[in-house]
Amino acid sequence: MIRKGENISAKEVEDVLFAHPKIADVAVIGLPDPALGERACAVIAPAEPADPPTLQELSDYCRAEGLMTQKIPEQLEIVDVLPRNPAGKVLKHELQRAYAPA
């Protein structure tokens, strides 16, 4: 992702979020943003579907884990399962297509 001209590693953000107890699976994608270039969107499969984390919970968690503010996701999408190819890799292009602004 490139946010305000700065490269941000989706993997770094995913690693922090994956350690959150309410998250079973996560992918972080960049979505177009007219002011920022791209904004970070966390797409998660919650550990407990009836009790998914909120965006505020994830933001607070990321800050507590030392993630720089510009790397914290600004959008949260909740799914049952992340789309994957036969090799098990998350299909981020499908997520970007699904959650990009119209």
DSSP file (Angstrom, degrees, kcal/mol; ACC not computed):
  #  RESIDUE AA STRUCTURE BP1 BP2  ACC     N-H-->O    O-->H-N    N-H-->O    O-->H-N    TCO  KAPPA ALPHA  PHI   PSI    X-CA   Y-CA   Z-CA
    1    1 A M              0   0    0      0, 0.0     7,-2.9     0, 0.0     2,-0.5   0.000 360.0 360.0 360.0 147.6    0.0    0.0    0.0
    2    2 A I  E     +A    7   0A   0      5,-0.2     2,-0.5    37,-0.1    36,-0.3  -0.973 360.0 179.8-122.7 116.9    1.1    3.6   -0.6
    3    3 A R  E >  S-A    6   0A   0      3,-2.8     3,-2.0    -2,-0.5    34,-0.2  -0.968  73.1 -19.3-122.1 118.0   -0.4    6.1    1.8
    4    4 A K  T 3  S-     0   0    0     32,-3.8    -1,-0.2    -2,-0.5    33,-0.1   0.869 128.9 -52.6  52.0  40.0    0.5    9.7    1.4
    5    5 A G  T 3  S+     0   0    0     31,-0.4     2,-0.5     1,-0.2    -1,-0.3   0.425 115.4 116.6  81.1  -1.5    3.5    8.7   -0.6
    6    6 A E  E <   -A    3   0A   0     -3,-2.0    -3,-2.8     2,-0.0     2,-0.3  -0.867  65.3-126.9-105.1 130.9    4.7    6.2    2.1
    7    7 A N  E     -A    2   0A   0     -2,-0.5     2,-0.4    -5,-0.2    -5,-0.2  -0.585  26.1-166.7 -73.3 131.6    5.0    2.5    1.5
    8    8 A I        -     0   0    0     -7,-2.9     2,-0.7    -2,-0.3     3,-0.1  -0.986  18.3-130.1-123.2 129.0    3.1    0.5    4.1
    9    9 A S     >  -     0   0    0     -2,-0.4     4,-1.6     1,-0.2     5,-0.2  -0.670   9.9-162.1 -80.7 115.4    3.6   -3.2    4.5
   10   10 A A  H  > S+     0   0    0     -2,-0.7     4,-2.9     1,-0.2     5,-0.2   0.879  92.6  58.7 -61.2 -36.7    0.2   -5.0    4.6
   11   11 A K  H  > S+     0   0    0      1,-0.2     4,-2.6     2,-0.2    -1,-0.2   0.895 102.0  52.8 -60.8 -41.7    2.1   -8.0    6.1
   12   12 A E  H  > S+     0   0    0      2,-0.2     4,-1.5     1,-0.2    -1,-0.2   0.923 113.1  43.3 -60.9 -44.4    3.3   -6.0    9.0
   13   13 A V  H  X S+     0   0    0     -4,-1.6     4,-2.6     1,-0.2    -2,-0.2   0.905 113.1  52.6 -68.4 -41.7   -0.2   -4.8    9.8
   14   14 A E  H  X S+     0   0    0     -4,-2.9     4,-2.9     1,-0.2    -2,-0.2   0.897 105.7  54.6 -60.2 -41.0   -1.6   -8.3    9.3
   15   15 A D  H  X S+     0   0    0     -4,-2.6     4,-0.8     2,-0.2    -1,-0.2   0.898 110.7  45.4 -61.4 -40.8    0.9   -9.8   11.7
   16   16 A V  H >< S+     0   0    0     -4,-1.5     3,-0.8     1,-0.2     4,-0.3   0.949 116.6  44.6 -66.4 -48.8   -0.1   -7.4   14.4
   17   17 A L  H >< S+     0   0    0     -4,-2.6     3,-2.0     1,-0.2    -2,-0.2   0.858 103.8  63.5 -66.2 -35.2   -3.9   -8.0   13.8
   18   18 A F  H 3< S+     0   0    0     -4,-2.9    -1,-0.2     1,-0.3    -2,-0.2   0.784  97.2  58.6 -61.8 -25.6   -3.5  -11.7   13.6
   19   19 A A  T << S+     0   0    0     -3,-0.8    -1,-0.3    -4,-0.8    -2,-0.2   0.585  79.7 110.0 -79.2  -9.5   -2.4  -11.8   17.2
   20   20 A H  S X  S-     0   0    0     -3,-2.0     3,-1.8    -4,-0.3    38,-0.0  -0.487  73.1-133.4 -67.9 132.9   -5.6  -10.2   18.4
   21   21 A P  T 3  S+     0   0    0      0, 0.0    -1,-0.1     0, 0.0    -3,-0.0   0.713 102.2  55.2 -63.9 -20.7   -7.7  -12.7   20.3
   22   22 A K  T 3  S+     0   0    0     25,-0.1    25,-2.1    24,-0.1     2,-0.5   0.413  93.7  84.8 -91.7   3.4  -10.9  -11.9   18.4
   23   23 A I  E <   +B   46   0B   0     -3,-1.8     3,-0.1    23,-0.3    21,-0.0  -0.919  41.8 172.9-113.7 125.2   -9.4  -12.5   15.0
   24   24 A A  E    S+     0   0B   0     21,-2.7     2,-0.3    -2,-0.5    -1,-0.1   0.780  77.8   1.6 -91.8 -34.5   -9.2  -15.9   13.3
   25   25 A D  E     -B   45   0B   0     20,-1.6    20,-2.6     2,-0.0    -1,-0.4  -0.989  68.3-174.6-153.7 150.2   -8.0  -14.7    9.9
   26   26 A V  E     -B   44   0B   0     -2,-0.3     2,-0.3    18,-0.2    18,-0.2  -1.000  13.1-175.7-151.2 146.7   -7.1  -11.4    8.5
   27   27 A A  E     -B   43   0B   0     16,-2.1    16,-3.3    -2,-0.3     2,-0.5  -0.988  15.4-151.7-137.7 138.4   -6.0   -9.7    5.2
   28   28 A V  E     +B   42   0B   0     -2,-0.3     2,-0.3    14,-0.2    14,-0.2  -0.951  20.6 179.8-112.0 127.4   -5.1   -6.0    4.9
   29   29 A I  E     -B   41   0B   0     12,-2.6    12,-2.6    -2,-0.5     2,-0.5  -0.874  27.3-121.3-125.0 156.3   -5.7   -4.4    1.6
   30   30 A G  E     -B   40   0B   0     -2,-0.3    10,-0.2    10,-0.2    70,-0.1  -0.849  27.3-167.9 -95.9 132.1   -5.2   -0.9    0.2
   31   31 A L  E     -B   39   0B   0      8,-2.4     8,-2.6    -2,-0.5    69,-0.0  -0.931  33.2 -93.1-118.4 144.8   -8.3    0.8   -1.2
   32   32 A P  E     +B   38   0B   0      0, 0.0     6,-0.3     0, 0.0    -1,-0.0  -0.245  43.5 179.3 -57.6 138.7   -8.3    4.0   -3.3
   33   33 A D  E  >  -B   37   0B   0      4,-1.6     4,-2.4     1,-0.1    -3,-0.0  -0.969  26.3-145.5-142.4 124.4   -8.6    7.2   -1.3
   34   34 A P  T  4 S+     0   0    0      0, 0.0    -1,-0.1     0, 0.0     4,-0.0   0.821 100.5  36.0 -62.8 -30.9   -8.6   10.7   -3.0
   35   35 A A  T  4 S+     0   0    0      1,-0.1     3,-0.1     2,-0.0    -2,-0.0   0.833 128.9  30.3 -89.4 -35.0   -6.8   12.4   -0.1
   36   36 A L  T  4 S-     0   0    0      1,-0.1   -32,-3.8   -33,-0.1     2,-1.0   0.617  93.5-126.8-101.4 -15.2   -4.4    9.6    1.0
   37   37 A G  E  < S+B   33   0B   0     -4,-2.4    -4,-1.6   -34,-0.2     2,-0.3  -0.544  90.0   9.0  94.3 -65.6   -3.7    7.7   -2.2
   38   38 A E  E     -B   32   0B   0     -2,-1.0     2,-0.4   -36,-0.3   -34,-0.1  -0.991  69.3-152.0-141.3 148.8   -4.7    4.5   -0.5
   39   39 A R  E     -B   31   0B   0     -8,-2.6    -8,-2.4    -2,-0.3     2,-0.4  -0.916  27.6-110.3-117.7 151.2   -6.3    3.7    2.9
   40   40 A A  E     -B   30   0B   0     -2,-0.4    34,-2.2    32,-0.3    35,-1.3  -0.635  30.8-171.4 -83.4 132.4   -5.8    0.5    4.8
   41   41 A C  E     -Bc  29  75B   0    -12,-2.6   -12,-2.6    -2,-0.4     2,-0.6  -0.990  11.3-150.6-124.2 123.3   -8.8   -1.8    5.1
   42   42 A A  E     -Bc  28  76B   0     33,-2.7    35,-2.7    -2,-0.5     2,-0.6  -0.841   8.0-165.6 -93.4 122.8   -8.7   -4.8    7.4
   43   43 A V  E     -Bc  27  77B   0    -16,-3.3   -16,-2.1    -2,-0.6     2,-0.3  -0.948  20.6-178.1-107.1 117.9  -10.8   -7.7    6.2
   44   44 A I  E     -Bc  26  78B   0     33,-2.7    35,-3.0    -2,-0.6   -18,-0.2  -0.866  35.2-149.4-124.0 151.4  -11.2  -10.2    9.1
   45   45 A A  E     -B   25   0B   0    -20,-2.6   -21,-2.7    -2,-0.3   -20,-1.6  -0.981  39.0-132.6-107.1 113.3  -12.8  -13.5    9.9
   46   46 A P  E     -B   23   0B   0      0, 0.0   -23,-0.3     0, 0.0   -24,-0.1  -0.323   6.7-132.5 -71.4 150.5  -13.7  -13.2   13.6
   47   47 A A  S    S+     0   0    0    -25,-2.1   -24,-0.1     1,-0.3   -25,-0.1   0.886 106.8  30.1 -64.3 -39.1  -12.8  -16.0   16.0
   48   48 A E  S >  S-     0   0    0    -26,-0.4     3,-2.3     3,-0.3    -1,-0.3  -0.936  75.7-158.8-121.0 103.9  -16.4  -15.7   17.4
   49   49 A P  T 3  S+     0   0    0      0, 0.0    -1,-0.1     0, 0.0    -2,-0.1   0.795  93.3  55.8 -54.9 -29.3  -18.8  -14.6   14.6
   50   50 A A  T 3  S+     0   0    0      1,-0.2    -3,-0.0    -3,-0.1     0, 0.0   0.625 115.5  37.9 -77.7 -12.1  -21.3  -13.3   17.3
   51   51 A D  S <  S+     0   0    0     -3,-2.3    -3,-0.3   -29,-0.1    -1,-0.2  -0.458  76.1 169.6-138.3  63.3  -18.6  -11.1   18.9
   52   52 A P        -     0   0    0      0, 0.0   -29,-0.1     0, 0.0     2,-0.1  -0.394  39.9-102.8 -73.3 154.6  -16.4   -9.5   16.2
   53   53 A P        -     0   0    0      0, 0.0     2,-0.2     0, 0.0    -2,-0.0  -0.386  33.4-124.5 -71.5 155.5  -14.0   -6.7   17.1
   54   54 A T     >  -     0   0    0      1,-0.1     4,-2.2    -2,-0.1     5,-0.2  -0.541  23.4-109.8 -91.9 165.3  -14.9   -3.1   16.3
   55   55 A L  H  > S+     0   0    0      1,-0.2     4,-2.6     2,-0.2     5,-0.2   0.894 121.4  53.3 -60.7 -39.3  -12.7   -0.8   14.3
   56   56 A Q  H  > S+     0   0    0      2,-0.2     4,-2.8     1,-0.2     5,-0.2   0.910 106.9  51.4 -63.8 -41.8  -12.0    1.2   17.5
   57   57 A E  H  > S+     0   0    0      1,-0.2     4,-2.4     2,-0.2    -1,-0.2   0.929 112.5  46.2 -58.6 -45.2  -10.9   -2.0   19.3
   58   58 A L  H  X S+     0   0    0     -4,-2.2     4,-2.7     2,-0.2    -2,-0.2   0.893 111.9  50.9 -67.0 -39.1   -8.5   -2.8   16.5
   59   59 A S  H  X S+     0   0    0     -4,-2.6     4,-2.3     2,-0.2    -2,-0.2   0.942 112.3  46.4 -61.9 -47.7   -7.2    0.7   16.4
   60   60 A D  H  X S+     0   0    0     -4,-2.8     4,-2.4     1,-0.2    -2,-0.2   0.903 113.1  50.3 -61.0 -41.8   -6.6    0.7   20.1
   61   61 A Y  H  X S+     0   0    0     -4,-2.4     4,-1.8    -5,-0.2    -2,-0.2   0.925 109.5  50.2 -63.1 -45.8   -4.9   -2.7   19.9
   62   62 A C  H  <>S+     0   0    0     -4,-2.7     5,-2.6     1,-0.2     4,-0.2   0.910 111.5  48.4 -60.8 -42.9   -2.7   -1.6   17.1
   63   63 A R  H ><5S+     0   0    0     -4,-2.3     3,-1.7     1,-0.2    -1,-0.2   0.930 110.3  51.4 -62.4 -44.9   -1.6    1.5   19.0
   64   64 A A  H 3<5S+     0   0    0     -4,-2.4    -1,-0.2     1,-0.3    -2,-0.2   0.812 107.6  53.8 -62.4 -29.8   -0.9   -0.6   22.1
   65   65 A E  T 3<5S-     0   0    0     -4,-1.8    -1,-0.3    -5,-0.2    -2,-0.2   0.428 122.5-107.6 -85.3   1.1    1.2   -3.0   20.0
   66   66 A G  T < 5 +     0   0    0     -3,-1.7     2,-0.3     1,-0.3    -3,-0.2   0.615  62.5 156.9  87.6  13.2    3.3    0.0   18.8
   67   67 A L      < -     0   0    0     -5,-2.6    -1,-0.3    -6,-0.2     5,-0.1  -0.556  49.8-107.7 -73.4 133.5    2.0    0.2   15.3
   68   68 A M    >>  -     0   0    0     -2,-0.3     3,-2.2     1,-0.1     4,-0.5  -0.307  26.4-116.8 -62.4 144.2    2.6    3.6   13.8
   69   69 A T  G >4 S+     0   0    0      1,-0.3     3,-1.4     2,-0.2    -1,-0.1   0.842 112.4  58.2 -52.6 -41.8   -0.6    5.6   13.4
   70   70 A Q  G 34 S+     0   0    0      1,-0.3    -1,-0.3   -67,-0.0   -30,-0.2   0.637 104.4  53.9 -68.3 -11.4   -0.4    5.9    9.6
   71   71 A K  G <4 S+     0   0    0     -3,-2.2    -1,-0.3     2,-0.1    -2,-0.2   0.534  81.9 106.4 -96.5  -8.9   -0.4    2.0    9.4
   72   72 A I  S << S-     0   0    0     -3,-1.4   -32,-0.3    -4,-0.5   -13,-0.1  -0.560  80.6-107.0 -76.4 129.5   -3.6    1.5   11.4
   73   73 A P        -     0   0    0      0, 0.0   -32,-0.2     0, 0.0    -1,-0.1  -0.237  22.9-162.9 -57.9 139.9   -6.5    0.4    9.3
   74   74 A E  S    S+     0   0    0    -34,-2.2     2,-0.3     1,-0.1   -33,-0.2   0.484  75.1  45.6 -98.1  -7.0   -9.2    3.1    8.7
   75   75 A Q  E     -c   41   0B   0    -35,-1.3   -33,-2.7   -20,-0.1     2,-0.4  -0.989  64.0-161.2-139.5 145.2  -11.8    0.6    7.5
   76   76 A L  E     -c   42   0B   0     -2,-0.3     2,-0.4   -35,-0.2   -33,-0.2  -0.995   6.5-177.2-129.6 130.1  -13.0   -2.8    8.8
   77   77 A E  E     -c   43   0B   0    -35,-2.7   -33,-2.7    -2,-0.4     2,-0.5  -0.985  14.2-148.9-124.5 138.6  -14.9   -5.4    6.9
   78   78 A I  E     +c   44   0B   0     -2,-0.4     2,-0.3   -35,-0.2   -33,-0.2  -0.919  20.4 171.0-113.9 130.5  -16.1   -8.7    8.5
   79   79 A V        -     0   0    0    -35,-3.0     3,-0.1    -2,-0.5    -2,-0.0  -0.873  40.4-126.7-130.4 162.3  -16.4  -11.9    6.5
   80   80 A D  S    S-     0   0    0      1,-0.3     2,-0.3    -2,-0.3    -1,-0.1   0.935  95.7  -4.1 -72.3 -48.0  -17.0  -15.6    7.3
   81   81 A V  S    S-     0   0    0     -3,-0.1    -1,-0.3   -37,-0.1   -37,-0.0  -0.988  74.8-114.5-143.7 149.9  -13.9  -16.7    5.5
   82   82 A L        -     0   0    0     -2,-0.3     2,-0.2    -3,-0.1    10,-0.1  -0.651  39.4-108.2 -82.3 140.8  -11.3  -15.0    3.3
   83   83 A P        -     0   0    0      0, 0.0     8,-2.8     0, 0.0     2,-0.3  -0.503  45.0-178.1 -69.9 135.4  -11.2  -16.1   -0.3
   84   84 A R  B     -D   90   0C   0      6,-0.3     6,-0.2    -2,-0.2     5,-0.0  -0.941  24.7-123.7-133.9 154.5   -8.2  -18.2   -1.1
   85   85 A N    >   -     0   0    0      4,-2.3     3,-2.4    -2,-0.3     6,-0.0  -0.366  48.4 -88.3 -85.1 175.1   -6.7  -19.8   -4.2
   86   86 A P  T 3  S+     0   0    0      0, 0.0    -1,-0.1     0, 0.0    -2,-0.0   0.762 129.6  56.9 -58.2 -24.6   -5.9  -23.6   -4.3
   87   87 A A  T 3  S-     0   0    0      2,-0.1    -3,-0.0     1,-0.0     0, 0.0   0.507 121.1-108.0 -84.2  -3.6   -2.5  -22.9   -2.8
   88   88 A G  S <  S+     0   0    0     -3,-2.4     2,-0.3     1,-0.3     3,-0.0   0.472  70.5 142.9  94.3   1.9   -4.1  -21.2    0.2
   89   89 A K        -     0   0    0      1,-0.1    -4,-2.3    -5,-0.0    -1,-0.3  -0.590  57.3-110.1 -80.0 136.5   -3.1  -17.6   -0.7
   90   90 A V  B     -D   84   0C   0     -2,-0.3     2,-1.6    -6,-0.2    -6,-0.3  -0.430  22.7-130.9 -65.1 134.3   -5.6  -14.9    0.1
   91   91 A L    >>  +     0   0    0     -8,-2.8     4,-1.3     1,-0.2     3,-0.8  -0.633  34.3 171.9 -88.1  80.8   -7.1  -13.5   -3.1
   92   92 A K  H 3> S+     0   0    0     -2,-1.6     4,-2.9     1,-0.3     5,-0.2   0.815  71.6  63.4 -64.5 -31.5   -6.6   -9.8   -2.2
   93   93 A H  H 3> S+     0   0    0      1,-0.2     4,-2.1     2,-0.2    -1,-0.3   0.865 102.4  51.2 -62.7 -33.2   -7.7   -8.6   -5.6
   94   94 A E  H <> S+     0   0    0     -3,-0.8     4,-2.0     2,-0.2    -1,-0.2   0.894 110.8  48.0 -68.1 -39.2  -11.2  -10.1   -4.9
   95   95 A L  H  X S+     0   0    0     -4,-1.3     4,-2.2     2,-0.2    -2,-0.2   0.911 110.9  50.8 -66.7 -41.9  -11.3   -8.2   -1.6
   96   96 A Q  H  X S+     0   0    0     -4,-2.9     4,-1.6     1,-0.2    -2,-0.2   0.911 111.3  48.3 -62.0 -41.7  -10.2   -5.0   -3.3
   97   97 A R  H  < S+     0   0    0     -4,-2.1    -1,-0.2    -5,-0.2    -2,-0.2   0.894 113.4  48.2 -64.7 -39.4  -12.9   -5.4   -5.9
   98   98 A A  H  < S+     0   0    0     -4,-2.0    -2,-0.2     1,-0.2    -1,-0.2   0.844 122.6  30.2 -71.0 -34.4  -15.6   -6.1   -3.3
   99   99 A Y  H  < S+     0   0    0     -4,-2.2    -2,-0.2    -5,-0.1    -1,-0.2   0.451  87.2 113.3-111.7  -1.3  -14.8   -3.2   -0.9
  100  100 A A  S  < S-     0   0    0     -4,-1.6   -69,-0.0    -5,-0.2   -70,-0.0  -0.426  78.5 -97.3 -67.8 145.6  -13.4   -0.5   -3.2
  101  101 A P              0   0    0      0, 0.0    -1,-0.1     0, 0.0    -2,-0.1  -0.331 360.0 360.0 -62.6 147.0  -15.7    2.6   -3.4
  102  102 A A              0   0    0     -3,-0.1    -2,-0.1    -2,-0.0    -3,-0.0   0.479 360.0 360.0 -73.0 360.0  -18.0    2.6   -6.4
